[in-house]
Amino acid sequence: MTRIDPVSVRFNEGDWEVLRELQQRTGLGVPDVLRMAIRMLREQLAVMPKVKPPAVKTKRS
């Protein structure tokens, strides 16, 4: 599994506003909010149709 360096993850001000609002309404911390978001994304991914990525064409010299 790929580890994400927390220092390299940057949020814009709008993202922080959403995180703060969720924290105020739910009482959850940032890690809990991110886990909740990942869980929701995982559920959406499960119902999405599987699409094969396009084949990469290589140039021949």
N, C-alpha and C positions, 0 to 999 in steps of 0.2 A: 504494500500500500504506500502511496506517495505521501510523505509528510509535508505539510505546508508550514513554511517558516512564518510565524505570526508577525514578525517585523516586516515581511514583504507584502502583507495583506493591507491594502489601504482602502479606506472608506471615504466617500465624499460627504459633505455636510448633510445632504439629504438622507444618506444611508444612516448616519448617526442619529438624525431626528427620528427615523423609524425605529431604530434600536432603543433610543431613550423612551419613546412612546410605548413600545412593547414592554419595556422594563417597568414603567409606571403602571400600566394596566394589569400586568400579569405578576409582577414581583419577581420575575426571572432575571438571572444575570445574563451577560453577553454569551457565555458558553452555552447556557441552556437555550437561549433564543436561537443560536446557530444550530444546535442539535435539532430543535423543532423545525427550523427551515430545511435542514438536510433531510429529515424524516418526510416532510411534505414533498420535497423534490423527488425523493426515492419513490413515493407513492405515484407521482405523476409519471416518472420514468417507467414504472411497471406497466402502465396502461398505454404508453406510446407505442406505435408500431415500430418494429425493428427495421431499420433501413441500412442497407450496405453502403459504406462510404464509396465514393467513386474511385475507380482504379487510377493509380498514379501512372501517368505516361512518362517514360524516361526517354531522353533524347539519345539517339545513337550518333556517335562521332563519325 
